[in-house]
Amino acid sequence: CSRDPNVAKRRYLESGNKYFDKGKFKEARIMYLNAKAKDQRWGPAYYKLGLTALKLGSMTEAVNAFRRAVELLPANEADHWDAVVKLAEIYLGVTREKAYLDEVEGFCNALLKRDFNSYDGHRLTGDLDYARATERFKVAMRDEGRALLDKSIAEYRLAEAIKPGQVGVVMQLARALAAETQYAEAEKLRSEERRVG
């Protein structure tokens, strides 16, 4: 029984989950790597490895693990979509390269195709439009920058309507409004957030 790779990979994953839940991320990582070694095409091991890599601050390992998780986990599993969201967040946080932003756009489209009222789909689309707007402003493409800024504001408002009061979205909306010189509304949002927080 212990020689069965399917049994072994599940044991490693369960052991890793126990370490993860206790905040022992280095130990959890070892268990997830062991699970992955038993089955190179087992999505759950990659997903958990990605979460652990985030906790340990290893962005390269997180990206590689989440990419494999997205490939291997069925689209009807919540972990598949969480891996999509995490991968998009990492890309938006660390790069402005067109190829990666285009990949984020594909992720956002997939999230919104799956559920038009996807909070993450609208939030990430807002982040993507905002990132692209700032890049356009840097190269004096003001009209394109403003159009993208307007789109980001609309996406943040949709995300806020779906899941009200989320600090990240409220702050990003305030930031986008300030960039659009809508200072009064931006300050109102920031003031409300300070009062609540």
Steps between C-alpha positions, in 0.01 A plus 500: 500500500775746594668430163191612311590847361137615521484418870841657562423825317179544700684436826764756410231753407310442827820530699586819313156642575552436873833683493348781293213544747753529783699765312793264440541591136848359440387160623178525299705582188705183541184289529344661191822444305489135607137473386594656166790256463255209531282641221631779274150559362310537828351849513427520875870462585592790269221718637605443861866550406403835346323612818801397706742678267296820546530466877876447467537796261623291206320664208671294229401173665148632560460597133629164377278307741186702428557473124511120528198500733299699243601250231429189706204579725156460340317825429212388722721512812525810716878454538540533122339845510686604815826409322390719205432791738829457688699483176333817368568679830868405488540619141325830572717548807837440339495579128367727228624287211240474225510119477417461870233771494344327200498177699327682788242627250433140398459402865257788560297407193484138616386603849228726359391243242458247780307753713424852377459607863844375599642736761854390416433530128394865530761586764785357293368658180502833683857439611600402147338809345662720765844345433458549126381858553810592700719351225319712237544816707875430528535518122269803461208302355256701709177421315559123520609539862182687592278245323671217690471695825127544439470126436689421821267724701196325349648156584582602857145629545363166376728311739396731785131441419552121505700494824471835681760638737806304387798718595712411196229591251395815685861622513558419132177677406607805700840492332345479151256781581787718621689430177185616316510820714177401675660597829185559705363150438845343547545675836149403609581133434830527687332672795228234520764228488703663781185529712408134447858370534 
